[in-house]
Amino acid sequence: MLLENKVAFVTGAGSGIGAAGAVAMARQGAQVVVSDRDGAAARQVVDGILSEGHTAEALTLDVTDDDAVETALQRTVATKGRLDILHSHAGLQVEGKLEEVAVADMDASWALNVRAHFVAAKAAIAPMRAQGGGSIIITSSNSGVQYDREMIAYATTKHAVLAMTRQIAADYARENIRVNALCPGFIDTPFNRGFEVQMGGRDRLEAYIRDAVPMGRFGTVEEIAEGIVFLASDQSSFMTGHALVIDGGECI
């Protein structure tokens, strides 16, 4: 198993990509802490992992609460003895161009898409340093390497988190703490609601994807989960500061 005896902590893991990544890491032998603002959703993911004979626990966590994030990571280290993988995934998608996005919505986007990742990564550094290394995965988006029309809050924050990821990677590479960004494209989850609203409905979104994505389809959460396992494991041992784009060729 690629992650045997590793400890992984995932935020925003109650559904979609976060849940699929948590399941995939558990199947590869990791002990996974599945956290989400929706505690019931996190528990449902954990129940599925446990039913397969793997190891996981659920945690209700609002990543905009700095103290709660720091406490959760400290508790994980205290109870499990280490922290090998942090997948900081929770995020927010707000649609609209400059005149259509309220300042409060831009602030909320920044809080979830940038600041929360900063707080979680900062809390992970000390235990990873103490044990000789680790892997931090921060979810950006292929919107962090291109620009989406009329998605100013989303594209701005996803570009920012990619820059932050690269800066952390450069600062901690000598300590064997690898930091990479996961950059999914259109994956078929409820998270696409912002794009769906912007484009005028599911049918129009599907038509856009058929035209704009060279592979002509949504990706699946399982396809993204494979990338998460890769970044978490020693398969990517010489990779840091990288934006792993998995988007069917959309950003080409």
N, C-alpha and C positions, 0 to 999 in steps of 0.2 A: 504493500500500500504506500502511496506517495506521501501521505501525511500521518503515518502511524505515530502515535504518542504526541502529536502536536496539539496545541490548544489554540482555538480560533474564536474570535469575537466578531460578530456581525451586527451592524445596525441596519434598521429598515428591512429586517429579514422576515417579516410576517407574510409577505407575498412576493410575486414576481421574481425579478432577478435576485434579490437578496435571499429569498427563500430557496431558490434553485441552487444558488451558490453554497448556502449552508448545508443543504442535503448532499450536494456533490462532495463537499469537504468531509462530511461525516462518513460517507461511503468510502472515502480514501483513508479512513482511520483517525481523523481528527476528533477531538472533544470540542464540540461547538456550543458556544453561548449564542442563542438566537434571541436577539433583542428587537423590540418594535414598540412604538407608541401604543399600538393595539395589542395588549397582552394576550388576549384570547387568540388572535391570529398567530402570535409567536408560539403559543402552547400547541396549537393545531399542527404547526410545522414540526415541532419537537415530537409530538405524538407519532407522526409519520416516520421520523428518524428512528425513534425507539422501537417502533413496530418492525423495523428492518434489522434490529439487533445492534444498532450503532449507539453512540453516546452523544447526548445533547441535553441542554437545559434551557428553559425559557425565561425571559426577563422583560418586564414592562419598562420601557425607557423612552423618555422624551429627549432627543439629542439637542434640543435648544436649552436644556437645563444643564449648565456647565458642571455644577457640583454633582449632579446625578450621573453624568457621563464619567467623570473622574472617579467617583465612588464605585461605579460598576466595574470599571477596568481594574481598580485596586483590589476589589473583592475577588475578581477572577484570578488575579495573580496570587492572592492570599490563599484561596481555596484549592487552586489547581497547581500552584507552584511555578507557573511560568505563563508567558503570553508569546506565542510564536507568530500568530497571524492576526492582524486587524483588517477587516474589510469594512471601511466606513462608507456606507452605501446610501443612507437615507437622503432624500432630496425632494425638491419641489419644482413643478413645472407651471409657470404662469405665462399665458399667451398674451400677445399684444405688442404693438410698436410704442414708441416713446410717449406719444400723447394719450395712449390708451391704458398705460400701466400706472396705477397709483403708487405714490412713494411708499406707502405701507406695504404694497405687494413686492416692490423692489427690495425693501428691507427684509421681508420674510424670505425672499429668494436668497438673499445674501446670507441670512442666518442659517439656513439649512444647507445650501449648496456650497458654502465656503467656510463660514465660521465654525459650524459644527464639526467639520472635518479637521479643522485646525485644532480644536479642543481635544478631539479623540486622539489624533496623532501625537499631540504633545504629551498626553497621558501615557501613551504606549512606549515612548522613547526610553524612559528610565528602566523599566523591567526588561526591555529588549537589550539594552546596553549591558545590564547585569548578567544576562544569560549568554551574551556573545553574539546577538544578532536576532533578526526577525524580518518578517515581510509585512509591509503596510500597503494595502490596496485602497485607493480612493476612487470612488466612482465619479467620473466626469461624464462625457458624452461625445459622440462624434460632432456635436454642436460646439465642442471645445476646440476643434481643429478646422471648423468651417463656420459659416454664418447662416442662420436660419432667418428667412424673411419674417418680419413681424413677431419676433420672439426675443425682444431686447433683454428682458430680465434673465431668461434662461441662458441665452448665448453668452451674455456678459459674465455671468457667474461661472459657467462651465469653462470659459477661457481662463478665468481667474484661478479656479481650483487646479487646472492643469499647470499653470505657472507655479503655484504653491507646491504642488507635488514635486516638480523638478527642483525647486529650491531646497526642499527638505532632503531629497535624494542626494543632491550635491553635498549638503552639509553633513550627512551621516553615513555616506558610503564607506568611509574608512573604519566605521564601527560595525560593518557587516549588517547594517539595517537598510534593507532595500525598500524603496518607495516607488510604486508605479501607479499609473492611472488607468482605469478601465473605461473605455470609450465605446459604449454600445450605440448602434444606430436604432432603427425602428424595430423594436421587439414587441411582440403581440401581448401586451399587458395593459391593465387599466391606466397605467402611468401616461399613456398617449392621449389622455382625455384633452389636454391642452391643445395639442396639434389637431385633434378631431374637431374641437370647437372652432379653432382658427380656420379650418378648411371647409367647414360647413356640413360635417357629418361623416359617419364611418365610410359610406360609399365613396365619397370624394377623397378621403384619406387613402383608401385602398387603391384608387385610381392613380393618385399621386405616387404612391410607392411603386406601382407597376412601371411608371415612367421614369421616376427619379433614381430608383435603386437598380443598378445594373443586373443584379440577380432576380429582380422583379417580384420580391416577396418580403414579408416580415421575417425577421429572425425569430428563433425560439429561445426561451429561457435556458433550455438545456445546452444550446450552443454557447451562450454566454457563460454558463457555469463551467464549461470546459476551460474557458479562458481564465476564470477565477482560480481554478485548481492549478493551472499552469503558473500563474503569478504567485500563488501561495507556496508552491513546492520548489524543490531544488532543481526542477526542470528549467527554471528561469534564474538560476543562481548567479549568472553574470549579467543580469538585466536590472537596471535601476534608472529612474528618471524617464521611463518610457511611457508613451501613450499607446496602449494596446487597443487599436480601433477594430471593432468587429461590427461591420455595418453593411455587408453585402456589396461593398464597392461604392456606396453612396457618395463618399467624400472624394472620390477620384476626380 
